[in-house]
Every structure is written in C-alpha cells, then in structure tokens.
C-alpha cells in the first residue's frame, strides 16, 4: 500500500508506543493526526512535527469521529493505529480474604481495553470504506494493540488478559468482514516495552524484566513498535494476524 501522502490517526498518539508510531509514520511521509487525552504531551508533539492534535476520548463517539475527520482533511485515510491506554483493574479471581473480584474491576478494564478498541475500529473502518482504493484495491489498514498477556496472563491480570484476548480474537474476524472493502486488520502484541510512562521506575523494571527476555536481553523499545506498525502498513500481505513483539518472552505465572 502506498502510504506517502496518505493520512493516519494514532489513538493514544501522545503516549510511549503512540508517540513512536507518530514519529515513524511522519518520517515516512504520512500525514498523521495525534488523538489523545494527554493535552500537554499531545500539543508539544504536534507543535514539534507540525501535525494536528485532537483531544480524543476513545469511548466517546464524537471525539473519535472528530479525530477521523481531521485525518480525512489531510488526505485519504489509510492507516489507523490504536495504542490508547486507560484504567485497568486487577487482582485474583478470589482474594485471600475469600471475596470474589469486584465486578467493576472487570467491566472497567473491558470498557477501555476492548470495547473502546472496537468503537475506534468500527468508526475508522466506515471512514476508510469511503476512501478511493489505490491501484491494488487497498483502502487502508487498522492496527490494534493487544499484549502477550492475551496468551500468558499473569496472576492478577484476569480482566486485562480477557480484554487483550478479545482484541486478538477480533483481528481475524474483522479482517474477514472488511476484506471486500480492501481494508486489512492487524494487531501487535507487545511484551515488556520500556516506555517513558514508567519514569524513575524504568531502570528497576529493566533490571527485573531484561534478563528474562531470551534475546535481546532487554525490554523492548517504543521505536520497535513504531517500526513494526510501519512495516504492517506497507506490506499488503499482512492481514488478520497478531504479531508478538516480545523478544520470545513468555510471561511466568507471576
């Protein structure tokens, strides 16, 4: 798919994975819209790269549509990358006190990490369907963010693992749904990625997780996520699949 001159929306574009993706796509000639709730970081990045920032709550239809509209003004919308975060509940299914996990911990996590991904995807897909296809019949690609917790969730990660497992499960079905329109759907399942969000704890996390990664013996870097997103966008034969980005790491139970 020809991506230079086309537009893209990166949801969560002011965060670690999102910022790296914004920078990578922008460097490849894509006209990128940053969609996020982190106003300070989003506006700073937008000013640096001279790209639009749209304040976006991914659970709000009007916000999502506004971000999409901003991208369509820049050129044909070909790429959507969803890296947004949100509150996540956790804990054991039955705690040490014998009480079951609070339902709110589960539903809140599902809302932000699964339902919101679906919400973004449905609106982006409808927008891409309006674009003129390129010479190969391609209209665009949707890239969602799963996690290796979808496959080996750790103790206490049940809500998060369920949500990310849902993202994995949606990928092939959505790709099949959208194939007549020339829209691909992919997901990236990161392992332990060392992002700026960890702040002072980054070194401690690196010391803990780095030695557990088979190779390379370190946590992942945000730029590696961005590079993979770009590769997916450019390679038309990548469709309906979740790619692990984890250095062959498999989460232990805890």
Buried (B, 14 or more C-beta within 10 A) or exposed (E): BEBEEBBBBBBBBBBBBBBBBBBBBBEBEBBBBBBBBBEEBBBBBBEEBEBBBBBBBBBEEEBBBBBBBBBBEBBBBBBBBBBBBBEBBBBEEEEEEEEEBEEEBBEBBBBBBBBBBBBBBBBBBEBBBEBEBBEEEBBBBBBBBBBBBBBBBBEBBBBBBBBBBBBBBBBBEBBEEBEEBBBBBBBBBBBBBBBEEBEEEBEEBBEEBBEBBEEEEBBBBBBBBBBBBBEBBBEBEBBBBBBBBBBEBEBEEE
